[in-house]
Amino acid sequence: MNARANPSLPSSEHAPSYYAASSNRQLDFAALHGEQRADVCVVGGGFSGLNTAIELAQKGLSVVLLEAHRVGWGASGRNGGQLIRGVGHGLEQFEPVIGASGVREMKLMGLEAVEIVRQRVEQFAIDCDLTWGYCDLANKPRDLAGFAEDAAELQSLGYRHELRLLQPEQMHEVVGSSRYVGGLIDMGSGHLHPLNLALGEAAAAQSLGVRLFEHSPATRIEYGSEVRVHTAQGLVRAAHLVLGCNAYIRDLNPALGGKVLPAGSYIIATEPLDEEQARALIPQNMALCDQRVALDYYRLSADRRLLFGGACHYSGRDPADIAAYMRPKMLEVFPHLDTVRIDYQWGGMIGIGANRLPQIGRLKDQPNVFYAQAYSGHGVNVTHLAGKLLGEAIAGQAGGGFELFAKVPHMTFPGGRYLRSPLLALGMLWHRLKELA
């Protein structure tokens, strides 16, 4: 089988990915017809919306969740499945806004975010192949020096999981490739089946009383003390609104849409490998990721397929044939896989902000409207943190975490909807050229 998914041609069903083919439950929620009332309306059925809904329901609030397609349809159900500590890179740049103590608190929240996923999986017994073990891969000696600094900082934050630096001669312990000059093992990060996690969280939300509706895109919002969210055949009235659409928000709220850039990311999945082949590729079954701007990330699935992803596109153009585009990148890392069949190929959009910090806050002119978006590749964990922070804020329990994120300003990408992607693509080309230095 060679399943293709062209992200330029959206479907209301899940992308024909390995994840969709191996999902372990079928959930079907009706489209919204008529009027619903709730304390909170959540727009978006990905990790952000689902976890916000769970948090709110656990606090006793009534919630209606609207998903334009299927639960987990976007990046939440088709990403690389890597669960990695942190909320982003270069947090020190925000020290003038939130202070040194705020930067430290954000770093601690980046560790907490992974623990929220761990607790969610355990609490609701979600079968999503959660596996612990991750390795950062050094492309150049300066990357390895940076890993040593990262490890020291994590230890200063009280990180409780094993960290271990690998020298070049030790890399065979984690990856069957000669491409890398070192690594940093982190046993507090790992990998999972993202669509099964999203489906499990949707089932958990429903069990808590959340009313979920699929195939119900929000078409118009009336703001005010009571928010009215319109769909093609229905209406939700709520005291609060959460926008968790990320890269797919488009024109639903132009102010938020202008602050997040949709960028394409792509994955291929091989045929199942035998146990010896799989062990030779990734001996300890870790998730792995390199340090380049156009990064490679990869891991093994539960049935021993190599899932190989990366090639983030900022141009707005998607490869006509994802497998033909990604296979050479895989063979640069693992040239001996040249005879291995590619069974699945798919892609989708992630949301990126100009400063690479996730955007979590409320609209200045509409204090009952909250949002979370622009995770810039850290979505699996930070979406869960965002749900916790938004739940606390809406329930009137907001602590320092929500306020820290809300304080950081986020610029609108220049050039409007059609020019901002090409402009950013030029900027990213500059960063790639600097990598060659």
Rosetta blueprint (number, residue, H / E / L):
1 M L
2 N L
3 A E
4 R L
5 A L
6 N L
7 P L
8 S L
9 L L
10 P L
11 S L
12 S L
13 E L
14 H L
15 A L
16 P L
17 S L
18 Y H
19 Y H
20 A H
21 A H
22 S L
23 S L
24 N L
25 R L
26 Q L
27 L L
28 D L
29 F L
30 A L
31 A L
32 L L
33 H L
34 G E
35 E E
36 Q E
37 R E
38 A E
39 D E
40 V E
41 C E
42 V E
43 V E
44 G L
45 G L
46 G L
47 F H
48 S H
49 G H
50 L H
51 N H
52 T H
53 A H
54 I H
55 E H
56 L H
57 A H
58 Q H
59 K L
60 G L
61 L L
62 S L
63 V E
64 V E
65 L E
66 L E
67 E L
68 A L
69 H L
70 R L
71 V L
72 G L
73 W L
74 G L
75 A H
76 S H
77 G H
78 R H
79 N L
80 G L
81 G L
82 Q E
83 L E
84 I L
85 R L
86 G L
87 V L
88 G L
89 H L
90 G L
91 L H
92 E H
93 Q H
94 F H
95 E H
96 P H
97 V H
98 I H
99 G H
100 A H
101 S H
102 G H
103 V H
104 R H
105 E H
106 M H
107 K H
108 L H
109 M H
110 G H
111 L H
112 E H
113 A H
114 V H
115 E H
116 I H
117 V H
118 R H
119 Q H
120 R H
121 V H
122 E H
123 Q H
124 F L
125 A L
126 I L
127 D L
128 C L
129 D L
130 L L
131 T E
132 W E
133 G E
134 Y E
135 C E
136 D E
137 L E
138 A E
139 N L
140 K L
141 P H
142 R H
143 D H
144 L H
145 A H
146 G H
147 F H
148 A H
149 E H
150 D H
151 A H
152 A H
153 E H
154 L H
155 Q H
156 S H
157 L L
158 G L
159 Y L
160 R L
161 H L
162 E L
163 L E
164 R E
165 L E
166 L E
167 Q L
168 P H
169 E H
170 Q H
171 M H
172 H H
173 E H
174 V L
175 V L
176 G L
177 S L
178 S L
179 R L
180 Y L
181 V L
182 G E
183 G E
184 L E
185 I E
186 D E
187 M E
188 G E
189 S E
190 G E
191 H E
192 L L
193 H L
194 P H
195 L H
196 N H
197 L H
198 A H
199 L H
200 G H
201 E H
202 A H
203 A H
204 A H
205 A H
206 Q H
207 S H
208 L L
209 G L
210 V L
211 R E
212 L E
213 F E
214 E L
215 H L
216 S L
217 P L
218 A L
219 T L
220 R E
221 I E
222 E E
223 Y L
224 G L
225 S L
226 E L
227 V E
228 R E
229 V E
230 H E
231 T L
232 A L
233 Q L
234 G E
235 L E
236 V E
237 R E
238 A E
239 A E
240 H E
241 L E
242 V E
243 L E
244 G L
245 C L
246 N H
247 A H
248 Y H
249 I L
250 R L
251 D L
252 L L
253 N L
254 P H
255 A H
256 L H
257 G H
258 G L
259 K L
260 V L
261 L E
262 P E
263 A E
264 G E
265 S E
266 Y E
267 I E
268 I E
269 A E
270 T E
271 E L
272 P L
273 L L
274 D L
275 E H
276 E H
277 Q H
278 A H
279 R H
280 A H
281 L H
282 I L
283 P L
284 Q L
285 N L
286 M L
287 A E
288 L E
289 C E
290 D L
291 Q L
292 R L
293 V L
294 A L
295 L L
296 D E
297 Y E
298 Y E
299 R E
300 L E
301 S L
302 A L
303 D L
304 R L
305 R L
306 L E
307 L E
308 F E
309 G E
310 G E
311 A E
312 C E
313 H E
314 Y L
315 S L
316 G L
317 R L
318 D L
319 P L
320 A L
321 D L
322 I H
323 A H
324 A H
325 Y H
326 M H
327 R H
328 P H
329 K H
330 M H
331 L H
332 E H
333 V H
334 F L
335 P H
336 H H
337 L H
338 D L
339 T L
340 V L
341 R L
342 I E
343 D E
344 Y E
345 Q E
346 W E
347 G E
348 G E
349 M E
350 I E
351 G E
352 I E
353 G L
354 A L
355 N L
356 R L
357 L L
358 P L
359 Q E
360 I E
361 G E
362 R E
363 L E
364 K L
365 D L
366 Q E
367 P E
368 N E
369 V E
370 F E
371 Y E
372 A E
373 Q E
374 A L
375 Y L
376 S L
377 G L
378 H L
379 G H
380 V H
381 N H
382 V H
383 T H
384 H H
385 L H
386 A H
387 G H
388 K H
389 L H
390 L H
391 G H
392 E H
393 A H
394 I H
395 A L
396 G L
397 Q L
398 A L
399 G L
400 G H
401 G H
402 F H
403 E H
404 L H
405 F H
406 A H
407 K H
408 V L
409 P L
410 H L
411 M L
412 T L
413 F L
414 P L
415 G L
416 G H
417 R H
418 Y H
419 L H
420 R H
421 S H
422 P H
423 L H
424 L H
425 A H
426 L H
427 G H
428 M H
429 L H
430 W H
431 H H
432 R H
433 L H
434 K H
435 E H
436 L L
437 A L
